[in-house]
Amino acid sequence: MARENKIMFKNLRAEMARNGLNITIMAKELGMTRDTLSYKLAGKRAINLDEAMRIARTFFPEHDVYYLFQELSEEKCSA
């Protein structure tokens, strides 16, 4: 059974596609399981600032963390 990619962060999802990255590749590099990273990027588990910064620095150093995780920033600002 194929796993669906339900990443809630549209900019992160777009950059992953542009760079040929998937959750499995990223999770391995970050030292976590595929399921753990998948839950975090789908919004089923909290992603902390350190994890978001690590993703941005490791895979997308040319992009700002706020751009990659825009929905999270907007959610926190409207609360």
OpenMM code with the backbone's topology and positions (N, CA, C; nanometers):
from openmm import Vec3, app, unit

residues = "MET ALA ARG GLU ASN LYS ILE MET PHE LYS ASN LEU ARG ALA GLU MET ALA ARG ASN GLY LEU ASN ILE THR ILE MET ALA LYS GLU LEU GLY MET THR ARG ASP THR LEU SER TYR LYS LEU ALA GLY LYS ARG ALA ILE ASN LEU ASP GLU ALA MET ARG ILE ALA ARG THR PHE PHE PRO GLU HIS ASP VAL TYR TYR LEU PHE GLN GLU LEU SER GLU GLU LYS CYS SER ALA".split()
positions = [
    Vec3(0.0832, -0.1176, 0.0000),
    Vec3(0.0000, 0.0000, 0.0000),
    Vec3(0.0884, 0.1250, 0.0000),
    Vec3(0.0618, 0.2143, -0.0929),
    Vec3(0.1412, 0.3373, -0.1041),
    Vec3(0.0997, 0.4365, 0.0033),
    Vec3(0.1971, 0.5076, 0.0565),
    Vec3(0.1701, 0.6097, 0.1569),
    Vec3(0.1430, 0.7418, 0.0877),
    Vec3(0.0438, 0.8125, 0.1376),
    Vec3(0.0119, 0.9423, 0.0808),
    Vec3(0.0988, 1.0499, 0.1439),
    Vec3(0.1327, 1.1489, 0.0653),
    Vec3(0.2123, 1.2612, 0.1122),
    Vec3(0.1164, 1.3737, 0.1496),
    Vec3(0.0912, 1.3908, 0.2777),
    Vec3(-0.0048, 1.4913, 0.3234),
    Vec3(0.0650, 1.6022, 0.4011),
    Vec3(0.1630, 1.6618, 0.3408),
    Vec3(0.2357, 1.7712, 0.4051),
    Vec3(0.1483, 1.8962, 0.4004),
    Vec3(0.1321, 1.9595, 0.5150),
    Vec3(0.0441, 2.0756, 0.5214),
    Vec3(0.1119, 2.2056, 0.4775),
    Vec3(0.2427, 2.2076, 0.4703),
    Vec3(0.3150, 2.3301, 0.4371),
    Vec3(0.3386, 2.3370, 0.2866),
    Vec3(0.2581, 2.4186, 0.2178),
    Vec3(0.2613, 2.4196, 0.0709),
    Vec3(0.3964, 2.4622, 0.0138),
    Vec3(0.4631, 2.5586, 0.0754),
    Vec3(0.5930, 2.6023, 0.0241),
    Vec3(0.6988, 2.4944, 0.0440),
    Vec3(0.6970, 2.4298, 0.1590),
    Vec3(0.7900, 2.3201, 0.1848),
    Vec3(0.7664, 2.2072, 0.0856),
    Vec3(0.6408, 2.1736, 0.0642),
    Vec3(0.6037, 2.0677, -0.0309),
    Vec3(0.6559, 2.1008, -0.1704),
    Vec3(0.6397, 2.2261, -0.2122),
    Vec3(0.6858, 2.2686, -0.3448),
    Vec3(0.8374, 2.2596, -0.3562),
    Vec3(0.9080, 2.3043, -0.2534),
    Vec3(1.0544, 2.2988, -0.2567),
    Vec3(1.1050, 2.1552, -0.2539),
    Vec3(1.0374, 2.0690, -0.1806),
    Vec3(1.0747, 1.9271, -0.1806),
    Vec3(1.0625, 1.8699, -0.3219),
    Vec3(0.9537, 1.9020, -0.3900),
    Vec3(0.9330, 1.8530, -0.5266),
    Vec3(1.0399, 1.9068, -0.6211),
    Vec3(1.0714, 2.0355, -0.6093),
    Vec3(1.1732, 2.0974, -0.6953),
    Vec3(1.3106, 2.0338, -0.6764),
    Vec3(1.3368, 1.9898, -0.5533),
    Vec3(1.4674, 1.9336, -0.5207),
    Vec3(1.4703, 1.7810, -0.5209),
    Vec3(1.3601, 1.7189, -0.5588),
    Vec3(1.3547, 1.5727, -0.5655),
    Vec3(1.3672, 1.5060, -0.4293),
    Vec3(1.3173, 1.5718, -0.3265),
    Vec3(1.3239, 1.5171, -0.1912),
    Vec3(1.1903, 1.4574, -0.1509),
    Vec3(1.1966, 1.3524, -0.0697),
    Vec3(1.0747, 1.2981, -0.0116),
    Vec3(1.0950, 1.2819, 0.1385),
    Vec3(0.9889, 1.2467, 0.2066),
    Vec3(0.9940, 1.2365, 0.3524),
    Vec3(1.0938, 1.1315, 0.3977),
    Vec3(1.1029, 1.0221, 0.3268),
    Vec3(1.1958, 0.9149, 0.3650),
    Vec3(1.3406, 0.9636, 0.3618),
    Vec3(1.3778, 1.0312, 0.2561),
    Vec3(1.5134, 1.0850, 0.2426),
    Vec3(1.5421, 1.1858, 0.3532),
    Vec3(1.4481, 1.2765, 0.3755),
    Vec3(1.4679, 1.3802, 0.4760),
    Vec3(1.4760, 1.3215, 0.6167),
    Vec3(1.3882, 1.2268, 0.6470),
    Vec3(1.3873, 1.1658, 0.7803),
    Vec3(1.5199, 1.0970, 0.8097),
    Vec3(1.5733, 1.0263, 0.7125),
    Vec3(1.7006, 0.9572, 0.7315),
    Vec3(1.8114, 1.0573, 0.7633),
    Vec3(1.8163, 1.1657, 0.6890),
    Vec3(1.9188, 1.2683, 0.7109),
    Vec3(1.9014, 1.3378, 0.8460),
    Vec3(1.7775, 1.3514, 0.8905),
    Vec3(1.7486, 1.4185, 1.0175),
    Vec3(1.7577, 1.3251, 1.1377),
    Vec3(1.7729, 1.1951, 1.1120),
    Vec3(1.7866, 1.0988, 1.2205),
    Vec3(1.6568, 1.0661, 1.2915),
    Vec3(1.5464, 1.0657, 1.2161),
    Vec3(1.4177, 1.0275, 1.2736),
    Vec3(1.3479, 0.9312, 1.1786),
    Vec3(1.2439, 0.8686, 1.2251),
    Vec3(1.1732, 0.7745, 1.1388),
    Vec3(1.0900, 0.8501, 1.0362),
    Vec3(1.0583, 0.7823, 0.9306),
    Vec3(0.9744, 0.8392, 0.8264),
    Vec3(0.8382, 0.8767, 0.8831),
    Vec3(0.7830, 0.7900, 0.9674),
    Vec3(0.6510, 0.8167, 1.0253),
    Vec3(0.6525, 0.9390, 1.1161),
    Vec3(0.7572, 0.9536, 1.1956),
    Vec3(0.7670, 1.0697, 1.2850),
    Vec3(0.7686, 1.1990, 1.2043),
    Vec3(0.8537, 1.2054, 1.1024),
    Vec3(0.8605, 1.3263, 1.0205),
    Vec3(0.7296, 1.3487, 0.9460),
    Vec3(0.6707, 1.2428, 0.8964),
    Vec3(0.5437, 1.2535, 0.8257),
    Vec3(0.4351, 1.3125, 0.9149),
    Vec3(0.4250, 1.2634, 1.0386),
    Vec3(0.3259, 1.3167, 1.1323),
    Vec3(0.3505, 1.4644, 1.1620),
    Vec3(0.4756, 1.5032, 1.1751),
    Vec3(0.5079, 1.6422, 1.2041),
    Vec3(0.4731, 1.7331, 1.0857),
    Vec3(0.5049, 1.6898, 0.9655),
    Vec3(0.4787, 1.7733, 0.8481),
    Vec3(0.3316, 1.7738, 0.8090),
    Vec3(0.2567, 1.6756, 0.8576),
    Vec3(0.1128, 1.6705, 0.8315),
    Vec3(0.0336, 1.7444, 0.9390),
    Vec3(0.1021, 1.7916, 1.0439),
    Vec3(0.0342, 1.8623, 1.1507),
    Vec3(-0.0296, 1.7720, 1.2543),
    Vec3(0.0014, 1.6433, 1.2494),
    Vec3(-0.0541, 1.5487, 1.3462),
    Vec3(0.0264, 1.5466, 1.4757),
    Vec3(0.1491, 1.5920, 1.4683),
    Vec3(0.2363, 1.6095, 1.5851),
    Vec3(0.3013, 1.7463, 1.5713),
    Vec3(0.3351, 1.8032, 1.6835),
    Vec3(0.3969, 1.9365, 1.6826),
    Vec3(0.5383, 1.9295, 1.6263),
    Vec3(0.5708, 2.0286, 1.5468),
    Vec3(0.7090, 2.0439, 1.5003),
    Vec3(0.7655, 2.1636, 1.5758),
    Vec3(0.8792, 2.1448, 1.6390),
    Vec3(0.9341, 2.2560, 1.7167),
    Vec3(1.0266, 2.3417, 1.6302),
    Vec3(1.0626, 2.4556, 1.6834),
    Vec3(1.1437, 2.5510, 1.6082),
    Vec3(1.2782, 2.4918, 1.5683),
    Vec3(1.3405, 2.4176, 1.6575),
    Vec3(1.4694, 2.3554, 1.6257),
    Vec3(1.4579, 2.2617, 1.5057),
    Vec3(1.3509, 2.1845, 1.5012),
    Vec3(1.3314, 2.0918, 1.3894),
    Vec3(1.3062, 2.1668, 1.2592),
    Vec3(1.2252, 2.2707, 1.2652),
    Vec3(1.1984, 2.3507, 1.1456),
    Vec3(1.3268, 2.4171, 1.0953),
    Vec3(1.4061, 2.4696, 1.1865),
    Vec3(1.5326, 2.5326, 1.1485),
    Vec3(1.6283, 2.4309, 1.0877),
    Vec3(1.6332, 2.3118, 1.1446),
    Vec3(1.7207, 2.2067, 1.0913),
    Vec3(1.6801, 2.1662, 0.9507),
    Vec3(1.5503, 2.1547, 0.9267),
    Vec3(1.5012, 2.1219, 0.7929),
    Vec3(1.5411, 2.2320, 0.6952),
    Vec3(1.5193, 2.3566, 0.7346),
    Vec3(1.5521, 2.4701, 0.6471),
    Vec3(1.7017, 2.4750, 0.6174),
    Vec3(1.7850, 2.4634, 0.7196),
    Vec3(1.9310, 2.4728, 0.6996),
    Vec3(1.9864, 2.3545, 0.6223),
    Vec3(1.9359, 2.2351, 0.6505),
    Vec3(1.9898, 2.1143, 0.5883),
    Vec3(1.9507, 2.1006, 0.4423),
    Vec3(1.8239, 2.1271, 0.4120),
    Vec3(1.7734, 2.0982, 0.2778),
    Vec3(1.7471, 2.2218, 0.1931),
    Vec3(1.7183, 2.3348, 0.2548),
    Vec3(1.6783, 2.4537, 0.1791),
    Vec3(1.7466, 2.5794, 0.2333),
    Vec3(1.8796, 2.5817, 0.2362),
    Vec3(1.9494, 2.6967, 0.2963),
    Vec3(1.9239, 2.8283, 0.2229),
    Vec3(1.8771, 2.8198, 0.0998),
    Vec3(1.8502, 2.9415, 0.0231),
    Vec3(1.7147, 3.0029, 0.0581),
    Vec3(1.6355, 2.9337, 0.1411),
    Vec3(1.5020, 2.9822, 0.1767),
    Vec3(1.4912, 3.0106, 0.3257),
    Vec3(1.4093, 3.1079, 0.3556),
    Vec3(1.3823, 3.1464, 0.4930),
    Vec3(1.2877, 3.0442, 0.5573),
    Vec3(1.3094, 3.0141, 0.6843),
    Vec3(1.2254, 2.9168, 0.7552),
    Vec3(1.0796, 2.9629, 0.7575),
    Vec3(1.0565, 3.0927, 0.7635),
    Vec3(0.9194, 3.1441, 0.7635),
    Vec3(0.8495, 3.1173, 0.6315),
    Vec3(0.9223, 3.1242, 0.5228),
    Vec3(0.8659, 3.0907, 0.3915),
    Vec3(0.8277, 2.9432, 0.3869),
    Vec3(0.9170, 2.8564, 0.4307),
    Vec3(0.8917, 2.7124, 0.4234),
    Vec3(0.7753, 2.6685, 0.5106),
    Vec3(0.7624, 2.7304, 0.6263),
    Vec3(0.6594, 2.6922, 0.7225),
    Vec3(0.5572, 2.8048, 0.7407),
    Vec3(0.5188, 2.8665, 0.6318),
    Vec3(0.4315, 2.9834, 0.6330),
    Vec3(0.2997, 2.9585, 0.7067),
    Vec3(0.2376, 2.8459, 0.6841),
    Vec3(0.1088, 2.8180, 0.7486),
    Vec3(0.1224, 2.8155, 0.9004),
    Vec3(0.2319, 2.7615, 0.9493),
    Vec3(0.2555, 2.7563, 1.0937),
    Vec3(0.2726, 2.8962, 1.1490),
    Vec3(0.3447, 2.9809, 1.0779),
    Vec3(0.3652, 3.1190, 1.1212),
    Vec3(0.2328, 3.1941, 1.1260),
    Vec3(0.1500, 3.1752, 1.0244),
    Vec3(0.0207, 3.2435, 1.0187),
    Vec3(-0.0719, 3.1954, 1.1293),
    Vec3(-0.0678, 3.0657, 1.1590),
    Vec3(-0.1516, 3.0083, 1.2634),
    Vec3(-0.1152, 3.0671, 1.3994),
    Vec3(0.0137, 3.0793, 1.4275),
    Vec3(0.0591, 3.1326, 1.5556),
    Vec3(0.0258, 3.2816, 1.5676),
    Vec3(0.0344, 3.3532, 1.4575),
    Vec3(0.0087, 3.4970, 1.4610),
    Vec3(-0.1397, 3.5284, 1.4807),
    Vec3(-0.2279, 3.4430, 1.4309),
    Vec3(-0.3701, 3.4697, 1.4424),
    Vec3(-0.4295, 3.4184, 1.5722),
    Vec3(-0.3509, 3.3439, 1.6498),
    Vec3(-0.4017, 3.2883, 1.7770),
    Vec3(-0.4082, 3.3923, 1.8855),
] * unit.nanometer
topology = app.Topology()
chain = topology.addChain("A")
for resn in residues:
    res = topology.addResidue(resn, chain)
    for name in ("N", "CA", "C"):
        topology.addAtom(name, app.Element.getBySymbol(name[0]), res)
